[in-house]
Every structure is written in C-alpha cells, then in structure tokens.
C-alpha cells in the first residue's frame, strides 16, 4: 500500500537527516568547551531524571499513590552534592 511505502522511505530518510543535523551541531559544540560541558551536563541530568523516575515508580508499584517527596529528596540531594563541590573548589 501507499502508506507502507511512505513509511519505508520517510523513516530512514528522517534518521539520515537527524544524523546530519546532530553531526553538524556536535562539531559546532566541540569547538567551545563551555557549551560542550553544558550540553553534556544537561544530557547527564536528563538521563538521571528519567532513570531515577522510572526506578522510583517501579519501587512503589505496590502503593496506590506515588509520593512525589521521594523524587524531590533525590534531586535536592543531587543538587546539594553539586553545590557543595562547587563551594569547596
């Protein structure tokens, strides 16, 4: 069918275009250490958030209600660790 062929062509084409854009932006970021550090820090924080959020939800599957204070405490602890390290330098 036409929609099947469209999916076969558009999917890989979008992957190639996204890879080209990512390569261009990656090479532009690599020249500026501060931007590279900022993007890397954002990526690590986003990954930490996703993994911890998923693990915390799985750990509390038996409970009927998820307590958001557990998440807040985790991320406040993460932030305090970073701030303490910055303050001692």
N, C-alpha and C positions, 0 to 999 in steps of 0.2 A: 504494500500500500504506500501511498504518498507520504503519510506521516512517519512510517517506518524508515523510509529512505531519508527523510528530512532529519530524523534523529540520528541516523548513521553518519550523516555528513556534518551536521551542525555541532554535535557533541565533540568530536575530535578537533574540529576547527576552533571551537572556543577554548579548548585546552591548549592548543598551539598559540593562540593569540594571548591568553593569560600568561603562558610561559615567557613569551617575548616581552610582555609588559613587566613581568616580575624580574626578568634578567636586566632590562633597562633600568628599572628603579633600584635593583640591587647594586648595579655598577655605579649608579649615581650616589647611593648611600655610602658605598665603600670608601669614597674619597673623603668623607667628613666623619672623623672618629666620634664626635659628639652625637651626631644623628644616628650613626650605626649603633652606638650604645643605647640611645633612647629607643630605637626600634626593637633592638634585642631585649631590652628590659620590658617593653610593652608585651612582646611575644611571650616571654617567660611568665609574666604576671597573668596574662590571659590563659596560658596553659595551666598554671597553678590554680586559677579560679575554676576552670572547667573540671579539672581532675578532682579537686577537693570538693566541689559542689556535688559532683556525681557520687563520690565516695561517702560523703555525709548523708546524702539522700538514701543510699543503699544501706548504710548503717542503721538508719532509723525507719526502715521499711515496716517493721512490726508496729510502730507507733501510728496512731491515727492522724496525728498532727505533727508537722515538722516545726521545730523550734528554730527560728532564724538567729537567735542569740548565739547559737553554737557557731554558725558561719561568721558572725560579726567578731566573735572572740578569736577565731582562727586568723582572720585577716588583720585585725588590730595587732595581734602578736607578730604577724609577718611585717607589718608596717613599723612597729616598735623596734624590731630587730634591725631593720634598715636604718632607722633614725639613730639608734644607739651607735651603730657602726660609723655613721657619718659624723656624729658628735665626738667620737673618740679619735678621729683622724687629725 
